[in-house]
Amino acid sequence: MDNQVLYEQAGQVNHALERYGVKFGVYKNGEFHEQLFPFDALPRVIPADQFARLERGLIQRVCALNLFLSDIYSKRCILRDGVIPPEFIYSSKGFLLACQGIRPPQDVYAHISGIDLVEAPDGWYVLEDNLRVPSGASYPMIAREIVRRVTPSLFEKNRVHENRNYAGLLAGMFREVQRPGIVVVLTPGRYNSAFFEHAYLAEKTGATLAFPEDLEVEGDVVYYKSFDGKKQRVGAIYRRVSDEFLDPLLFDERSVIGVPHLMEAYRKGNVALINAPGNGVADDKGTYYFVPKMIRYYLGEEPILQNAPTYVPYYEEDKAYILAHLDKLVIKDVSEAGGYGVVFGRDLAAAKREELRQAILAKPRRFIAQEIINFNDLNICLDGKPVPRKADFRAFVVHGQDIRVWHSGLTRYALQAGSFVVNSSQGGGFKDTWVLYR
């Protein structure tokens, strides 16, 4: 791989990304700002044998999480058997009682999972499971498309898995779970941070991009109203709207980006919702602690991929450990996302650390703590030279009749030297991920 060629093309690729409107939105101080998601031309390279193990572990993990969701909204055996404390689940912000008893098509809840991992010297660790509206697949897709145009020989010389098949994986899954009717991608609108992705994936999968006002429910059936007044039945909705705004008659009545009566159509089995409402209980940062136990409980297997060492102050023993080691741990607020609510105890002044201590004592269910994993740096190109930065990896897993792992993914890196926070909303950039084949 010729790094000099990659350095030289970085500017062209970023210029093209900006021209195509490949941006994300951020709300700051009550204002909406769009900004470029900086692209670094040096790809993350994952060897075939290493990715094969990741693939097995991801399939195992998503299978267990889906079984957990099916269980928790029906018989709740895992609670009755004492594997997870019931009050821990019922107090989760992501647990939706309104979803109790709903059986989605094919019994699939987590159709699209974004699993965040980091690579450390002793192997890969899972940091988070994203099972609601995981985003980011479009960025490596379009970046690869542009790089291929700029330097087509690059992919002829290297044994890199194709990444254009993600749209095919999605479209295939849509067909497997949809009810009679068309497939739509439901977007809250252009002021959503991931609007570019909504439009891009709708185009690539052949789905219809729909805004909330384009959909209506009649007789427990969802219809799409086109600009000419015609109506088409909708069989599946790839929704990019959060649970709480999805149906104002059942959830937040103030929502103007939801579809009234949508949940009733879903409950009657007349439309598939991708991903299923209520999935937030499974990607709650506190529930993350129990995923290895889920794998053993539902599958009778040992986890292939390991969690970061995690402590839950809900348990007195863990709470005591956290409070005694606040200066050495990273504390996460389970109600936050996008890199917000993540605090490194070592960076806090004594007074702020004491505030955090009191918050943990007052609301232990609100937090988890993790050992700091000194995950590997990847080189990025800065001013024409390679410099190391922390980077994570979001793998995308698509679940229809089978569970399939995309042989690509989103690698995010921190722009600031020494920073462990890689989220785009926190100023990070992204890379393509090259999965090699034998």
N, C-alpha and C positions, 0 to 999 in steps of 0.2 A: 504494500500500500504506500503510495507516494504522498507523504504528508505535505510536501511543498505544493503539489497540485491542489490538495484540499485547502490549504491556507489561501491560495490565490483565488479560489472560487467562493470563499465565504462571503465576500462583499457582494458578489453577483446574486448569490442565493438570498441574502437578507434583503437586497433591493427588490428582488422578485416577490418575496413574501410580503413586503410592505405594499407593493403595487397591487397584489391580489387581495389585499385587505386581511391578511392572516394576522389578526390581532386578538387581544383579549381585553375585556373591560374591567376596571377597578373602581369601586366607589370609595372615595376618600373625602372626609370632611363634608359629607352630604352631596358631593358632586361626582358625576360619572366621567371617567377618563378612559380613553382607549390608548393602548400602547402596544408596540411591537413586542413579540415574544422572541428575545434574541436567540438566533440559531448559531451554533458552533459547528463548523464543518468536520471536525475530527469525530468520527463515530465511536460509540461504544461497541466493542467487538466481543461477542460471547461465543466461545467454541462449541461445536456440536455436542460433545459429550457432556459439557457443563449444562447446556440448555436442556438436554434430554432429562437430566435429573430435576431441573427446575420445572419442566413440563409435568413430570409425574407428581411432584409435590403440589403444584398449582391445581391440577385436576383433583387430587385427593382433598385439598383444602376447600375448594369450591363445592365439591360433592357433599362434604360434611356440613358446610354452611347452609346449603340448600335443604338438606335433611333437617337441620335445626329449625329453619324457618317454617317448613312444612309441619314439624312437630309443635312448635311454639304457638302456632295459630290453629291447632287442632287438639290433640290429646295431651300435649305438654308432659310427655313421659320423662324427659330429661330433668324436669323440675320435680316431679313426683319421686324420682329415684335419687334425688339429692345431689346430682352432679353440679347443678347451678342453683343458688338460692333463689326462690321464687320472687322475693321482694327486689332482688337485684335486677331482674328482667322487667317486672311491672313498673319499676321506677325509672326505666329508661325512657328518654324523650322519644326514641324511635319506635317504641312499642305502641301499636295502634289497635285498641280494642275493637274498633270498627272493622278490622280485617279478620277477626275471629270467624272461623268456619268457611272462609272463602277459599276455594280450590282453583288455582289458576290453571289454564290449559297445560297439559302434559305435567302438571304438578311442578312446574318450574317457576321459582321466585326470582332467583338471581340469574337473569338472562345474560347480563353483561357485568362482569366484575373487573375492577381495576385494583390489582394487588400491588401494594408498594413494598419494594424490597431494597435492601442495601447489601453490598458485598464487602465483607470484612476479611482480614487475613485468614480467619478460620472458617470461612464459608459465608453463605447467604442467610440473611435474616429477614423475616417478614415484619414490617413496621406497622402497616395498616391494611385493612380490608375495606374497599369502597364498593358498596353494593346498591347504592341508591341511583345516583346519576353520575357515574364516573366519567370524566372527560379527559381529553388529551390525545386520543388516537389519531385525530385528523392532522396533527402537526407533523409527526414523522412521515405520514403518508404523503402530504404535499411537498415536504422538504425533499424526500427521496425522489419524487417526481421531477422537481426542479433540478436537483443534482444530476439526475440521469440525463436531462437535456443538456446541461452544461458540460458534463464529462461522461458521455455514454460508455467509454471504454473501461471506466472504473469498475463497473459491475460485471464486465466480461472477464476481467482479470482476477476477480476475487469470488470465492464460493459463498455468496451471500443469498440467503433465502429471500424470495420475492415478498414484498409487503403490500402489494396492491390487492391481495386476496382478502384483506380485512372486510371490505365492502361485501365480498361474496359470502364470508362467514356470517355477517349480519343478515344479509338477504336470505340466506338459507335458513337461519334461525327464525326469521320472521315467518317464512312459509310453514315451518314446523309447528308454530304455536298460534298462528292467527286464526280467527274465526272468519266466516264469510265476509268479504269486503276488502277494501284497499288498506294499505299500510300508510300511516302518516307519522311524521316526526313532529311532535308538539313542542313548539318553542314559546317561551314567554315574550320573545321579541328581541329587537336588535340591541336593547340596552342590557341584555344578559351578557355576562362575562364570556360565555362560550358560544355566542350566536354564530360566529363564523363556522364552528364545528357543526352546529345544527343544520345549517344550509348545505355544507359540504357533504355530510354523510347522507342527507336526504337525496342529493343529486347522485352520489356514487352508488347508492343502493336501489335507486329507482323509486324511492318512497316519495310521498307528497309532503312538502313543508307546510305545516298548518299553524296558524296563530289561534289563540283561544276563541276568538270570535268566529273562526271558521267552522267550529264544531258545535253541534247541538244534539241533544238526546230526545228522541221521541219514541214512546212505547218501549222504553228500556233498550233502545238500539241507538248507536252513535252514528251520526251522519256528518259528512264533510260538505260544506256549501262552497261551491266554486264561484268565481267572480261573475259568471253569467247566470247565477241563480240556480244552477242544477245541483242536485244532491246525490251523493254517493255513500253507500253504507261503508262504515269503517270496521275492519276486522282486527286491526292491531294498532296500538299507539305506542311508538317509541317516545316516551314522555321525557322531556328535559325540564320538567317543572317539579319542584320539591313537593313532597307529600302534603304539607300543611296548606298548600295553595291549590291543590289539584281539583277539589270539589268544594265550593263555598257553602253548599248545603249540609256538608258533613264535617268539614274541618274548619278552616278559618273563614268566617262569613264575610270578612273584609276583602277577600281575595278577588282581584279583577283579572287574574290570569288563569283561572280555573274554568271548568266546564260543569255547570249545574247538572246533577243527577248522574254524573259519570260513574260514580262508585256503584250505583244501583245496576247500571248496565253491566259493569264488571262482575258484580256479585251474581247476576243472572247468567253469566257465562257467554254473553253476547259480544264481548270484546276482550282482547288480550292487552294487558298493560305491561310495558317493558321499561324498566324493571317493575316488579310488583310493589304496590304501596305496602308499607310496614317493614320493608327491608332494613330500615334504620336500626332496628333492634339488634341486627346481626353485625353491623359495622360500627356500633357504639364502641368507643375506645375501651370501655370497661369490659364489654363482652369479648373483645379481642383476647383478653386474659384466658378465657375458657376454651378457645378454639382447639388447642391440643387435646383437651378433655373431650370435646365433641368428636374429634377424629377417632379417639379410642372408643367412645361410647357407641357411635353410629356405625363405624366401619370395622371396629376390632383390629385397628392397625396402629402402629407407631407413626407419629408425624414425620414426614420426609423433610419438610422445611421447618425450621425452628423460629419461634417468637424471640423477640428481644427479651432479655430478662426483665420481667415486669412485676410490679407490686401494686396491690389494690388496697387502699386504706379502709375499705369496707371491712377487711379482716384486721383484727386488733394486732396480730403479730406483724403483718405488713405495715400497718400504720406506725407502729413503734420503730420499725426499721427506717421508714421514709423520714420520719421526724428526726431521727438520729443521724441521717446522712443527706439532709437537704442540699448541702453544698456540693454533693457529688452526683446527684441525680438530675434527670430531666423530668419535669412535671408537665403533664398534659391535662388540659381542661376538656372533659369528654363532650361538652356541648359546643365546642369550637371546631372549625375546619379551615383548610387552606393555609395551614402554618400558623394561624392565630391561636392564642392560648397555650403556646409551647414556651416553657420557661426553663432555662438552665440555671439551677441553683447556684452554681459557681459564679454566675454573672451578677447576682443580686447583692446589693448593699445589705448590711445587717438589718436595717429597719424594714426593707422590702421582704427580706427572707422571713422575718417575724410575721409580717402581714400574711404571707403565704402559709405559714404554719397555722395561723389562726383560721384561715379559710379552709384548710384541710380538716382541722378539728371540727369546724362548724358544719361542713358538708362533705364528708368523706366520699360519698358516692359520686361526687362531681369530678374527682381526679383519679388519675393513675400516675405511677412513677416508673421510670425505666432507667436501667443502667445506660450510661452513654457508650454507644458503640462507635469506636473510632473507625468508621467505614472508609473504604478506599477512596483515594483521590483519582480523578481522571484528568488528563491534560486537556486544556482548552487553548485555543489560539487567541492570544492577546497581543496586539501590536506586532503581529507577524511572528510571535514566539510562543512556544508551548509553556503554559504555567499550570500548576496543579490546583484543582478545586474539588470540593466534596460533591458527590453525585449519587442520586438514587435511581431507581428503575421502576416504572409502572408497567406491569405485565397485564395484558387484556385477555380475559377468558370468556368465551362465548358458550352459553349453555342452551341447547335446544333439546333434541332427542339424545344427543351426545354432548360431551364437554370437550371443547376444542380450545387450545392455546394458540394465540397469534404468534407467529415466529418473527416478531418484531416487538415494538413497544416504545414507550416514551422515557427517555433518559433526561432527567432534569439536573441542573448543576447550579451551585451557588456562585454568584458573581463576585462576592466578597471573599477575599482570602481568609481562611480559618472559620468561615461560617458553615454551620450544619443545616441551615434552612434553605431549601432549594425551590420552594413553591414559587410559581410565576407571580402570584399576588404579593410575594415578598421580595421580588426583584430578581428571581432566578432566570436562567436561560434553558435551552434544550438542545439535545443532540439526536441524531438518528441512531438507531440500534441495529447493528449488523449481527444477525444470527447466522453462523456459518453452518454449512452442511458438509457431510463427510465426502 
